[in-house]
Amino acid sequence: MSNTPHDLYEDFPEKAEAIHALKAKDAHFARLVEEYHEINRAVHRAETLVEPTTPEHETELRHKRMKLKDQIWKQLAA
């Protein structure tokens, strides 16, 4: 378990410009990115015990984050 936030710009530094451009022109992509950031912040808060949660809920949040990241990557790679 890592307490390091999984920021998209850090995870995909070579795609930073593409992320920014797609957010500006594609409302669906922008919503995916915003939802990813919300879930990512929730995972980080749970991991650092700022907002403790059950292990099951933390796992559910991680799965949601992974699915969102996969959707974001598919759009970036297209």
MINUTOR-358173 format. One record per residue (C-alpha): residue number from 1; x, y negated, z negated. Coordinates in nm, 4 decimals, always signed. Layout:
REM MINUTOR-358173
NODE   vofi         c1         c2         c3
NODE    NUM          X          Y          Z
...
//
This chain:
REM MINUTOR-358173
NODE   vofi         c1         c2         c3
NODE      1    +0.0000    +0.0000    +0.0000
NODE      2    +0.1355    -0.3360    +0.1004
NODE      3    +0.0435    -0.6659    -0.0590
NODE      4    +0.1519    -0.8512    +0.2525
NODE      5    -0.1328    -1.0067    +0.4489
NODE      6    -0.1663    -0.8721    +0.8039
NODE      7    -0.1940    -1.2027    +0.9897
NODE      8    -0.2596    -1.1517    +1.3612
NODE      9    +0.0016    -1.4069    +1.4585
NODE     10    +0.2637    -1.2203    +1.2557
NODE     11    +0.1530    -0.8759    +1.3734
NODE     12    +0.1385    -0.9857    +1.7402
NODE     13    +0.3881    -1.2753    +1.7630
NODE     14    +0.4288    -1.2266    +2.1379
NODE     15    +0.0522    -1.2719    +2.1790
NODE     16    +0.0158    -1.5929    +1.9743
NODE     17    -0.0559    -1.8086    +2.2799
NODE     18    -0.2986    -1.5522    +2.4219
NODE     19    -0.4842    -1.5327    +2.0889
NODE     20    -0.5165    -1.9096    +2.0771
NODE     21    -0.6286    -1.9326    +2.4408
NODE     22    -0.8839    -1.6524    +2.4113
NODE     23    -1.0277    -1.8008    +2.0915
NODE     24    -1.0813    -2.1280    +2.2766
NODE     25    -1.2569    -1.9778    +2.5787
NODE     26    -1.4294    -1.6637    +2.4487
NODE     27    -1.6801    -1.7031    +2.1631
NODE     28    -1.6997    -1.3264    +2.1062
NODE     29    -1.3217    -1.3021    +2.0719
NODE     30    -1.3198    -1.6016    +1.8375
NODE     31    -1.5801    -1.4280    +1.6174
NODE     32    -1.3718    -1.1085    +1.6118
NODE     33    -1.0656    -1.3049    +1.5026
NODE     34    -1.2592    -1.4919    +1.2340
NODE     35    -1.4116    -1.1699    +1.1018
NODE     36    -1.0662    -1.0084    +1.1044
NODE     37    -0.9242    -1.2970    +0.8993
NODE     38    -1.2138    -1.2763    +0.6495
NODE     39    -1.1700    -0.9000    +0.6025
NODE     40    -0.7925    -0.9360    +0.5901
NODE     41    -0.8200    -1.1958    +0.3129
NODE     42    -1.0582    -0.9664    +0.1210
NODE     43    -0.8120    -0.6760    +0.1499
NODE     44    -0.5258    -0.8950    +0.0314
NODE     45    -0.7289    -1.0252    -0.2639
NODE     46    -0.8206    -0.6663    -0.3588
NODE     47    -0.4601    -0.5439    -0.3280
NODE     48    -0.3246    -0.8267    -0.5419
NODE     49    -0.6080    -0.7836    -0.7950
NODE     50    -0.7269    -1.1407    -0.7447
NODE     51    -1.0663    -0.9821    -0.6747
NODE     52    -1.0456    -0.6225    -0.7972
NODE     53    -1.2735    -0.3731    -0.6280
NODE     54    -1.3254    -0.0005    -0.6196
NODE     55    -1.0771    +0.2122    -0.4251
NODE     56    -1.3631    +0.3185    -0.1966
NODE     57    -1.4552    -0.0400    -0.1132
NODE     58    -1.0915    -0.1329    -0.0544
NODE     59    -1.0587    +0.1640    +0.1832
NODE     60    -1.3767    +0.0566    +0.3635
NODE     61    -1.2347    -0.2951    +0.4050
NODE     62    -0.9093    -0.1559    +0.5448
NODE     63    -1.1013    +0.0568    +0.7968
NODE     64    -1.3027    -0.2466    +0.9092
NODE     65    -0.9801    -0.4471    +0.9453
NODE     66    -0.8220    -0.1686    +1.1525
NODE     67    -1.1257    -0.1451    +1.3837
NODE     68    -1.1320    -0.5217    +1.4338
NODE     69    -0.7587    -0.5287    +1.5065
NODE     70    -0.8082    -0.2511    +1.7641
NODE     71    -1.0868    -0.4513    +1.9339
NODE     72    -0.8725    -0.7644    +1.9324
NODE     73    -0.5750    -0.5763    +2.0764
NODE     74    -0.7867    -0.4268    +2.3554
NODE     75    -0.8938    -0.7756    +2.4623
NODE     76    -0.5385    -0.9057    +2.4412
NODE     77    -0.4027    -0.6156    +2.6439
NODE     78    -0.6680    -0.6451    +2.9159
//
